[in-house]
């Protein structure tokens, strides 16, 4: 990860996904132990959190793939120049 924004997007994706999982586990625990849920986000909130996590993750993956393809393109151009 060369870019600071890559790290930020990856950390954001992890935090958002962790929040999504925390909501799922707390809801399941509340149902199992017949308690009130501590954290209630709702269906739309869960969807938006998961969507934001996926978007952040896809941004990181696409940026890393573009960096790798740039390296491959540069090495291919250098190989052509050597011939």
BAFI-3210 file (N, C-alpha, C; in Angstrom, 3 decimals, decimal comma, padded with zeros to 6 digits):
// residues 83
n [1|2|3|4|5|6|7|8|9|10|11|12|13|14|15|16|17|18|19|20|21|22|23|24|25|26|27|28|29|30|31|32|33|34|35|36|37|38|39|40|41|42|43|44|45|46|47|48|49|50|51|52|53|54|55|56|57|58|59|60|61|62|63|64|65|66|67|68|69|70|71|72|73|74|75|76|77|78|79|80|81|82|83]
n.u [000,831|000,922|-000,260|-001,709|-004,427|-005,347|-004,859|-006,554|-009,085|-009,143|-009,017|-011,391|-013,242|-012,855|-013,625|-016,313|-017,388|-016,885|-018,585|-021,020|-020,990|-020,894|-023,406|-025,010|-024,236|-024,870|-027,622|-028,396|-027,584|-029,249|-031,729|-031,366|-030,937|-033,189|-033,372|-033,309|-032,096|-028,852|-027,721|-029,437|-029,812|-031,329|-032,887|-032,393|-030,287|-028,341|-027,970|-026,926|-024,545|-023,143|-023,015|-021,419|-019,034|-018,359|-018,014|-015,798|-013,875|-013,783|-012,790|-010,161|-009,155|-009,396|-007,676|-005,206|-004,961|-004,730|-002,271|-000,603|-000,969|000,165|002,851|003,363|002,919|004,937|007,207|006,844|007,107|009,779|010,968|010,329|011,801|014,367|014,586]
n.v [-001,166|001,876|004,317|006,705|007,029|004,547|002,956|004,238|003,746|000,953|000,501|001,782|000,121|-002,227|-001,380|-000,652|-003,108|-004,581|-003,251|-003,941|-006,757|-006,776|-005,723|-007,786|-009,990|-008,991|-008,682|-011,344|-012,456|-011,062|-012,099|-014,789|-014,781|-013,546|-010,683|-007,038|-005,643|-004,152|-002,534|-001,174|-001,016|-001,439|-002,644|-001,162|000,433|-001,529|-002,458|-000,146|000,233|-002,135|-001,829|000,498|-000,509|-002,466|-000,873|000,710|-001,337|-002,311|-000,074|-000,001|-002,466|-002,154|000,014|-001,092|-003,125|-001,564|-000,371|-002,628|-003,405|-001,238|-001,581|-004,005|-003,201|-001,294|-002,938|-004,589|-002,772|-002,065|-004,503|-004,731|-002,623|-003,560|-005,491]
n.w [000,000|-001,117|-001,036|001,139|001,218|000,398|002,650|004,438|003,288|003,452|006,230|006,931|005,633|007,118|009,725|009,307|008,449|010,738|012,518|011,382|011,781|014,586|015,199|014,193|015,844|018,414|018,167|017,764|020,213|021,927|021,172|021,833|024,629|025,505|025,809|025,639|022,649|022,527|020,576|017,993|014,713|012,450|009,391|007,002|007,842|008,381|005,773|004,520|005,950|005,332|002,548|002,329|003,429|001,540|-000,746|000,007|000,241|-002,397|-003,730|-002,735|-003,711|-006,515|-006,900|-006,103|-008,026|-010,325|-009,849|-009,965|-012,613|-013,887|-013,239|-014,551|-017,193|-017,549|-017,278|-019,461|-021,551|-021,209|-021,824|-024,524|-025,539|-025,161|-027,065]
ca.u [000,000|001,769|-001,051|-002,342|-005,869|-005,601|-004,907|-007,752|-010,243|-009,107|-009,390|-012,817|-013,977|-012,783|-014,419|-017,725|-017,770|-016,908|-019,816|-022,087|-020,942|-021,254|-024,858|-025,577|-024,004|-025,632|-029,025|-028,569|-027,461|-030,465|-032,800|-031,067|-031,067|-034,457|-033,073|-033,423|-030,821|-028,101|-027,514|-030,451|-029,563|-032,430|-032,546|-031,807|-028,986|-027,421|-027,666|-026,057|-023,218|-022,494|-022,733|-020,260|-017,853|-018,021|-017,504|-014,425|-013,016|-013,634|-011,893|-008,788|-008,769|-009,213|-006,462|-004,044|-004,866|-004,224|-000,840|000,075|-000,979|001,135|004,176|003,486|003,008|006,273|008,205|006,652|007,694|011,227|011,349|010,238|012,907|015,583|014,621]
ca.v [000,000|003,044|005,514|006,836|006,861|003,100|002,500|004,792|003,021|-000,414|000,578|002,113|-001,092|-003,132|-000,857|-000,758|-004,515|-004,959|-002,711|-004,785|-008,034|-006,524|-005,598|-009,120|-010,814|-008,463|-009,013|-012,779|-012,676|-010,540|-013,065|-016,027|-014,596|-012,855|-009,348|-005,948|-005,437|-002,953|-001,732|-001,452|-000,193|-001,631|-003,296|-000,195|000,805|-002,639|-002,464|000,981|-000,019|-003,163|-001,229|001,381|-001,356|-003,096|000,168|001,029|-002,458|-002,363|001,026|-000,426|-003,551|-001,603|000,840|-001,989|-003,776|-000,601|-000,227|-003,820|-003,406|-000,233|-002,193|-004,977|-002,466|-000,702|-003,981|-005,059|-001,746|-002,194|-005,720|-004,427|-001,741|-004,357|-006,330]
ca.w [000,000|-001,231|-000,830|002,453|001,043|000,365|004,024|005,043|002,774|003,979|007,641|006,956|005,283|008,264|010,833|008,939|008,470|012,148|013,084|010,852|012,503|015,976|015,234|013,988|017,030|019,547|017,924|018,005|021,649|022,561|020,923|022,550|026,071|025,738|026,334|024,672|021,955|022,912|019,378|016,973|013,533|011,518|008,128|006,060|008,392|008,118|004,344|004,198|006,527|004,529|001,236|002,481|003,635|000,255|-001,644|000,434|-000,097|-003,856|-004,102|-002,439|-004,619|-007,867|-006,925|-006,072|-009,329|-011,308|-009,592|-010,455|-014,076|-014,308|-013,115|-015,633|-018,456|-017,620|-017,507|-020,846|-022,436|-021,106|-022,543|-025,955|-025,893|-025,163|-028,270]
c.u [000,877|001,032|-001,664|-003,854|-006,241|-005,758|-006,190|-008,993|-010,283|-009,504|-010,878|-013,663|-013,985|-013,641|-015,911|-018,208|-017,816|-018,165|-021,021|-022,146|-021,329|-022,765|-025,531|-025,441|-024,775|-027,118|-029,311|-028,496|-028,710|-031,634|-032,597|-031,344|-032,307|-034,247|-033,399|-032,083|-030,155|-027,995|-028,586|-030,248|-030,731|-031,942|-031,846|-030,437|-027,948|-027,001|-026,695|-024,649|-022,468|-022,143|-021,510|-018,977|-017,406|-017,448|-016,081|-013,460|-012,763|-012,710|-010,442|-008,320|-008,526|-007,959|-005,208|-003,867|-004,329|-002,733|-000,064|000,106|-000,022|002,549|004,389|003,642|004,391|007,326|008,059|007,257|009,218|011,718|011,298|011,385|014,219|015,722|014,994]
c.v [001,232|004,321|005,529|006,634|005,381|002,550|002,978|004,036|001,596|-000,450|000,892|000,884|-002,070|-002,678|-000,988|-002,201|-005,039|-004,459|-003,527|-006,118|-007,875|-006,410|-006,962|-009,962|-010,311|-008,752|-010,478|-013,096|-012,187|-011,495|-014,345|-015,898|-013,795|-011,502|-008,308|-005,799|-004,125|-001,993|-002,118|-000,488|-000,293|-002,221|-002,349|000,239|-000,275|-002,660|-001,349|000,796|-001,048|-002,637|-000,323|000,580|-001,984|-002,067|000,541|-000,082|-002,538|-001,244|000,622|-001,480|-003,015|-000,748|-000,028|-002,722|-002,819|-000,361|-001,427|-003,839|-002,354|-000,799|-003,197|-004,291|-001,858|-001,759|-004,544|-004,060|-001,817|-003,421|-005,493|-003,548|-002,503|-005,186|-005,509]
c.w [000,000|-000,862|000,556|002,344|000,950|001,771|004,699|004,584|003,319|005,456|007,764|006,634|006,453|009,431|010,523|008,955|009,904|012,852|012,632|011,611|013,967|016,125|015,095|015,259|018,249|019,387|018,195|019,497|022,373|022,354|021,735|024,047|026,465|026,432|025,265|023,973|022,369|021,733|018,355|015,816|012,555|010,205|007,155|006,539|008,163|006,654|003,997|004,753|005,696|003,137|001,296|002,665|002,320|-000,717|-001,274|000,054|-001,605|-004,339|-003,875|-003,437|-006,025|-007,954|-006,909|-007,397|-010,391|-011,106|-010,133|-011,975|-014,619|-014,268|-014,243|-016,974|-018,623|-017,900|-018,923|-021,817|-022,393|-021,848|-024,044|-026,399|-025,962|-026,436|-029,417]
res [x|x|x|x|x|x|x|x|x|x|x|x|x|x|x|x|x|x|x|x|x|x|x|x|x|x|x|x|x|x|x|x|x|x|x|x|x|x|x|x|x|x|x|x|x|x|x|x|x|x|x|x|x|x|x|x|x|x|x|x|x|x|x|x|x|x|x|x|x|x|x|x|x|x|x|x|x|x|x|x|x|x|x]
***
